[in-house]
């Protein structure tokens, strides 16, 4: 998964860095507010890719006495930071520049340069989005796009897909704004385009922040994995009932599972120990991300009464 994430991030990083330079150069020469907003957008996206790569590196550090479950959740933190940067630096600055341009309109000196830069940017962004979406499709399998985003545990992939999609939409908005300006001679369209680009970025940031926040707080494993754990344990002849299966993602590739199981009463301590060891191995064999499994022997009545008191 990390390899797929990095491939998509490097593609986006290269594309955005190249595009940012050309957009700022075009905005400085022509005075287009929409082009300046697009330059800010690409610059923020470039910084975001650097942060995501940094997050992947930090998350890969091994477990320690201070962090016994590793540092996998760092990637969730940095994904949330990326969402905030898109909101603060990308969205709000674009809206401000657009509003400023509406209040103090200035002529756009060369539409040809803007069109060339936007055309090149569409090609580069389209290529980056194609790479990101290809890796995203590979990771989502048979799930729908919405389900893959909601159930996905590697935020770096859908962050890049969201960013590149917003970038492509922003470019189209800037292009329409310039065309309308050329047709009407009214500078309001360039300013409005900048504001609309800001709105797109803010909506993208909010969606990313919600998904990253859920992962940062702690989401459970895929329901199919939870169901398979339940079925595997319940099939054992030494198990009377599976009281509870609770899972938690400590990172995209690290799942912790805790189980409450009611075992048959006739088992000796040695038999119980051997059964728990066997179940631990079977559970971890379900998915290689199940790295830590904790099994609690508990009567069903006791488990239910404790849950009732905690509600």
N, C-alpha and C positions, 0 to 999 in steps of 0.2 A: 504493500500500500504506500509506504514512504517513497518508493521509487517512482510510482505513478504520480504522486503529489509533486515531487521535485521536478519531474519532466514538465508538467503543466505550469509550474511556477516559473521555471527558467524560461520557458517559451514566452510567458506573459511579461517577465522582467525585461527580456531583450526587446520585445516589441514596444512596450511602454516607454522604455528609456529612449529608444530611437524616435518614437513619435513625439515625446515631450519636447525634445530639442527642436524638431521641425515646427511644431505648433507655436512655441514661444517665439521663434524667429519670424514666423509668418504674422503672429499677432503684433509684434513690435513694429514690423514694417507696414502693416496695413491698418492697424488700429481697431481691429475687430474684437468686440467684447466676447462674442461667442467663441472665437478662436482662443482668446486668452483663458476663458473658462475651461476649454478643452485641454489647453496646456497644463493648467493647474490640476485638472482631473488626471491626466497621464502622469504627472509628477507624483501625485499622491499614490496612484496605483503602483508606480515604480518603488516608492518607499514601502508600500504595503507588502510587495513581494519579498523585499529584503527582510522585513519583520517576520514573514511566514517562514522563510528559510532559517532565520535565527531561532524561531519557535521550534521548528523540527529538530534542530541541533540540540537545543536545551532539553527537549522532551526525551531525547534518546539517551540521556545520562542514566547510568545504572542506579539501582536502589542502594540506599545507605541506611545507617542506623537512624538518622534524622528523618529520612523519607523512605520508609520500608516498602512502600508500594511504587517507588520510582517517581519520575518527574513527568509522566505522560500527559498530565493535565495542563502542562505549560502551553501546549499547542492550542488548547481551548482559550487560555488567557490571551495569548497573542492574537488569536482570531477575533476576540472581542475588541482588543485594542485597534485592530485594523478597521473594524466596523465603526468605531468611534472617530478614527481619523478620516474615513470617508465622509462621515456626517459633518465633522467640525471643519476640516480643511477643504474637502471637496465640495460638499453641498452648500454650506453657508457662504463660502467665499465666492462661489459661482453666482449665487443669488445676489450677493452684495455687488459684484461687478456688473451684473445685468441691471440692477436698480440704478447704479451709478451712471451707466450708459444711457438709461432712459431719462435720467435727470439732466445729464450733460452730454447729449449726442454728439458724436464726431464722425466725420466722413471716413468710409473705408476706402483706402487708397488703391488697392489692387485686388480685385475679386479673383483674378486668374491664379494668383499665388495661393489664395485661400482654397480654391477648388482643387488645385494640384495637391496641396498638403492634406486636405480632407480625403481625397481619393486614395493617396498613399496610406493614410491612416486606416481607412476602411479595409484595405488589403491586409495590412499588418495585424490589425485587431481581429479581422476575420480569421486569419491563420492561427493566431493565439487562441481564439475561442474554439476553433476546430480541434486543436490539440487538447485543450482542457476538457472539452465535451467528450472527446474520444476516450480519454482516461476516466472521466466520470461515468460514461456508459459501461465501461469495462467493470467498474467497481459496483455499479448498481444492479447488475445482472438482469433478472426478469421483473424487477420492481419498477413502478412508474416513477417519473421524474420527481413528482411531489413526495411520494413515499420515500424515495431514496434520500431526498434532502432531509425529511423529518426523521427518518430512521438512521441516516448515515452518522457514523462516529468519527470520521476523518473530515474535519471542517475545512482543511486546506483546499480540497478539491472543489467543494461547492462555493467557497469564497472566491476562488479564481474564476469559476463559471459565472457567478453573479457579477463580479467586477468586469469581466470581458463583455458580458451581455449588456451591462449598463453603459460601458464605453462605446459599444457599437450603436446603441440607441442614442447616446449623446452625440455621436458623429452625424447620425441621420438628422437629428434635430438642428444641429449647427448648419448642416447642408441646406435644409429646408429654409432656415432663417435667412441665409445668404441669397437663396434663389428668390424668396419673397422680397428681399431688399432690392435685388437687381430689377425685378419686375415692376415694383412700385416706387422705388426711390425713397421709401419710408424707413428711417433708421430704427424705428420702434421694434421691427422684427428681429434685428440683431440682438437688442437688449432682452427681448422676450425669450429668444432662443437660449441665452445665457441663463436666465431664470429657470426655464424648463429643465435645462441640464442639471441645475442645482437641485431641483425637485426630484428628478430621477435618482440622483446620488443619495439624497436623504432617504427616500423610500427603500433603496437598496441597502443602505446602512442599517435601517431599522430592522429589515428582514434578517440580515446577517447577525445583528446584535441579539435578536430573539433566539435564533438557533444556537449561537455560541454560548449564550447565557444558560440555556437548558443543559448543554454539555458540561459547562463549567460547574453548575450546581451538582450534577450527577444524574445521568440517564441510565436506565437499565439496559441490558443487552437486548438484542432482537427477540421479539416474542417467540420466534421459531426455535431459537437456542434455548430459551427458558422452558418451552414445552418439551423439547427433546431431553433436557436435564430431568424434568419431572417424570417423563416416561421411562427413562433409563433407570432411575432410582426405584420407581414404583414396581418395576418388573422383577426386582430382586426378591427372592423368597423370604429373606430375613426382615423385610420391611412391611410393617402393618399399614402405615400411611405416610405420605409426604405432607407435612403440615404447611411448609412454606419453602419457596425458592426465591431468594432475593439476589439480584445481580446488580453490579455497578461497573461502569466503564471508568477506569483510572487513566485511560488514554485510548487512542484508536485501536491499539493492538494489545490491550491489557484489560481483562475482565476479572473481577472478583466475584465469586459466588458463595453465598452462605445458605445453608439448608437446615431446616428443622425436620427431623425424621423420628417417627415412632417405630422402634424396632420390636421384634417379638420378645416377650418377657423371658423365655427359656434360655436365651443366649448367655454364655459366660463372658467374662471380661475379655479373655483372649479371643473368643469368637467375634465379639463386637469390634475389637480393635482390627482384626483381620478384615472384617466386612467393610469397615470405614475406609481402610486402605484400598481395598478393591474398588469401592464406589468412587473414591477420589480419582483413581486412575481412569475409570470409565468416563467420568464426567469431563476430565481434561482432554480425553480423546475425541469428544464431540466437536470441539473447535479449538484450534491452537492458540486462540486468544484467551482461553480460560486458563489463566496462569496460577491463580490462588483459589483454593476451595476449602471452605470451613463447614464442617458437619457437626451439628448439635443433636445429641440424642435426647429426645423430649417426648413425653406422652402427649397424645393429641389433646386430651382434656386440659392438661396444664397449659399447653400452648394457646388454646382457644381462650382460656380464662385470663391469661396474661394480656392477650390482644384486646379482650373486652375491657379490661381495666385501663388500658392505655388510650382507649377511644374517648 
